[in-house]
Amino acid sequence: MAKRPGAAAVTGGALLALLCPGVAAAQDGATFPHEASGGYAALRFENRNVTLDVAEPAVRGSADRSWFPVTGGGADTGTGEADIELGGTALLTAASGSLPLGGLRLELDGDTGVLSARAVVAGQARERVLAEVTSDSGPVVRSSGVTWSGLRASLSAEGAALLSEWSGAEFAAGDAFGVLDVTVGTGSGTAGATPVPGETPGTAGTPEGSGPSRPSGPPASRPTDERREDAGRTAAAPTATVTRTTLAPGAGQQVTGTGFEPGEIVLVSIDQDTRYQVVADAQGGVTRTFPVYDRAFEGVHTVELYTVSGGRGAVAEFEVRAPE
């Protein structure tokens, strides 16, 4: 499989200290009615004083956008409240060096919340509130999960102090950190119905040609042969194919994938540059059209489909050839 950009390595005792997430619970101390069954937080980083890279299972895309998979926690589809753990490590880099931020945790209550992380400074590791999160609109609650779009993250007083101490530069509470789009799956209803935040039908967030909705209700309530078909789809290794194996610069191309989990977030990388995201339909399939640039070199190009956690994927090749 082609190597993806933006998957930085973090090793040593500092990383071990970071990977200590707690058990997410509702803000009143009660257990959430739904455990997180998947999802992701997409961060578009906006702070100009430092740069952001990530370590797996988080993945780096284009346009300063990174995806952190939801690895634990829970949500309340009745209130839109959530407390989730995010996989991967955020790596802030400045002239002073790199600052790994692990144990990422996002607490949301309607249209407000906080982003916390574990950081090691002067040999001491502890959890800090990195940013305060606000939104002009509340979450969208569906039977399959909860979605927040356009959550603006601004440095908290504690986050500003952390970055100032680490970098030697001056940061203040309220400085921009980035914008978050968040989807938390709850394992109920129609998994494929959970949209990618900020996307509209026909764009990267919603695959063209999506199949019919997955039957509702727990698997035990459905016919045995239908459950067997679903199990076969889940176990199948992903595949990727392109519509045109040879085409000219400036032409359009389409990639189709199979073998993903229904409702799974799949990233699309063209020549090792992650450009799009799609949601697997009820059959575990994805489709994405994309342009082949006029300046594309002649020869073999790749298109890769891979899950946001980086665990599974497939690659297809096509050839760009100038018209004779």
N, C-alpha and C positions, 0 to 999 in steps of 0.2 A: 504494500500500500504506500502511496506517495507520502512523503513527510509533510506535515502541516506546520505552518508558521505559528509562532507565538506560544509554543509549549516549552516554557523555560524550566530548567532543573533547579530544585532547591534541596539541599542535603544538609546533614549535620544535626547537632543538638538543637539548633534554633527551630528547625522544621518539626522535630519531635515535640517541642514545647507548644507549637502552634496547633497541632492536630489533636486537640482535646475538647471537642464540642460537648455542650451540655445537653440535657434532655429538654426539648421544647415543650412548654405548657402554656395554656392561656394566661393572659396577664393577671387574671384574678386568682391564679394558682390552680384552677381546675384543668382537667385533661380535655384536649380538643375532641369534638365528636368525630372528626375524620383525621386519620394519619395521612401525611403527605405520601402520595404514591408516585411521585415523579414531578417533573416540571423543571423550571430554570429561572434564573434572573439574568437578564441581558443588561450590561452596564455600558453606556456610552460615556467614556471618561472625558472630563472637560477642564481639569485643572492644568493650566499652562506652565506652572512652575516645576512640575515633575512629570515623568512619563510612567505609563502603566504597562506591565507585561503580566502574564499569568503562568501558573504551573498546573499540570494535569491533576484532576480530570477537567478543569476549566480549559476553554479553548479561546484563542484570539482570532477575531475576524478582521474585516477591513473597516475603515472609517472609525478607528479607535473604539471598536465595539467588541466586548468580550462576553462569553456565556459561562455562567456558573451553574452547574446542575444542582437541583434540590436533592439532598441526600437524607433528610430527616425532618422531624417536626410534625406540625399538624395545622389544620385550618378549621374554621367554622363557617360553613356555607350559609348559615342563617344570618350571621353578623358581618361577614367579610373580614373577620379577624384571623391572623395567622402568626405563627412563630416558627420559622424554618431555618434549617442549617444548609449551608451552601458548600459544595465540594470545590476543591482546588485552593490555590493560594494566589493572592494578588501581590504583585511585586512592584513597589514604587521605586523609581530610580531618579536620583539627582546627582549633583556633583559630589555629594558626600558619600555616595554608594547606593546600595539597595536596601529597602526595608520590606521584608516579607510580612504579609498580613494573612494569617490563617484563621481557622475556626470561625469563618465568616457566618454571621447570624443576622437575620432580618426579622424584626418584629413589626407587624403592621396592625393597625386598628382603624379601619375605615380609610380615611385619606391622610393619615399621619403615621409616623413610625420612626424607628431608629435602626441604623446599620452598625453592628458591633464586630470587632475583630480582635484576635489575640496577636500581640506584637511583642518582640523582644528588643528592649532598649537597655543598654548598659548591663547586659547579662540577666535582666529581669523580664520574665514573661507574665503578662496578665491581660485580661480582657478589658477592652476600652470601647466606649461609644465613639465610633469614628465619625458618623454623620447623622444628622437629623433629616428625615424624609417627609416631604409634603406633596400633595397632589391637588389639582384644581377640581378633580372629580373623584368620586368614590370607586370602589372595586366593582367589577362585573361578576356576578355570582351565577354560576350554572351548575347543573347537576353533576358535571364532571370535574368541577374545580372552580377556582377563583382567579381572576385576572386583574392586575393593576397596570395601567398604561401611563407613561410620562411622569413617573415619580421623581421629583427633583431632590437630589441628595446634596446637602450643604454641610460643610465641616461643623461639627459641634465644638464647644469650647475645649473639651478633652481631646478631640481629634486634631484641632489646630495646635494645641500644646504639644501633642505627640510629634506632629510633622515639623514643628519649629525646633524641638529638641533634637530630632534626628538629623535634619538637614542644615541647621544653622541659619536658615532663611526665616522670614517672618510670615506666619500664617495667622489668620484671624477667624473667629467663629463667623459662620455665614458665607465664607468663601465657597465657590462652586466646587463640587467634587464630581458630579456627573448626573446622568439621567438613567433611571432604572425602568425596565419593563419586566414584569414578573407574572409567571403562571405557576400555580400550585395545583397539581392534580390531587383529587380526593379519592380516587378509586371507585367512584360511584357514577351511575348514569352512563352517558355516551362519551367515552374517552376522546374520540375523534372530534367532538364538538368544541373542545377547548381551542380558541384561536391563538395565534401568535400576537402578542400585544403590539399595537401600533400599525398593524398591517390590515389591508382591506382585501376583499375577494379579488382574485386575479393577480395579486402581487406575491412577493416571496413568502408571505405568511400563510397563504391558503393555496394548496396545490390545485392546479387545473385538473379537471377530470376526476375529482374525488368520487369514490364509490358511494353506495348507499350507507345510511347510518348503521352502526353496529347495534344489534338487538339489545334492548334495555333489560335490566334485571340481572341477578347473579347468575353465573354459569350453570348452577345446578337446576335453574328453572328452564333451561333450554334443552332441545333434543340432543341425544347422545351423539348422533352423527355430526351435528353442527358444532358441538364442543370439540369433537375430534379434529374437525377441519381447522378450528381456531388454534388448537394445540400444534398442529402441523405447521401453520403459518408462523407461530411464535418461534418454533424450533429451527425454522429454515434460516440458512445463512443469507444475509442480504446480497442482492445482485444489482448491477447497474448496466443499463444499455442506452445507447444513443440512437436517435432516429436516422441520422446521416453519418456514415462512417468516413465519408470524404466530402468536403465542401470548400467553397472559396472564401477568402477574407471578406468580411462584411455581411456574410449570410447568417441566418438564424439557426440555432441548434436546440434540441430538446433531449433531456435525460430523464429516464424512467427507472425507478428503483422498486424492488420488492423485498419482502422478508423482514420488514421492520415491525415494531410493536404498534398497534393501532394507537393513534394520538401521540406518538413519539416525535420529539423535535429532531429533525434531520438537517444538517448543514451541508451546503453545496460549495465545493471548492473547485475552481477552474485553474489549472496549472499551479496548484498549491496556494492559491489565493482564495480564502473563504469569502464568498460574495453574497450568498443567499441563505435563507432558512425556510423550510417547509414543514408541514405537519403530516405525518403518515395518516392515510385514510383508514376506514374501518377494516380494510383487507391488508393493512400494513404496507400499502404502496404510496409512492410519491412521484410527482411529475413537476419538472421545472424547465421552462424555456429560457434561453439566454442568448445574447448576441455574440458572434465571433467578430472581434474588432477588425477594422480595416487594416490596421497595422500588424495583425497577427502574423507571426513568422510561418514560413512554409515548413511543414513537417508534422510530427506527431504531438498531439496535445492530450491532456488528461482532464477528466471531470470525476471528482470523488464525492460520494455520498457517505456521510458518517454521522453517528449519533453525537449529541451534545456532550455526552460523557467521554467520547472518544473510544468506547469499547468495541463498537462494531461498525463495519462499513464495507463499501465496495467501490471499485474504480472501473471506469470505461475509458477507452481511447478513441480518438478520431483524428483524421489527417486533414490539414489545411493545405490546399494546393491551388496556386494561381491559375486562372482560366487560360487555356491555350489559345 
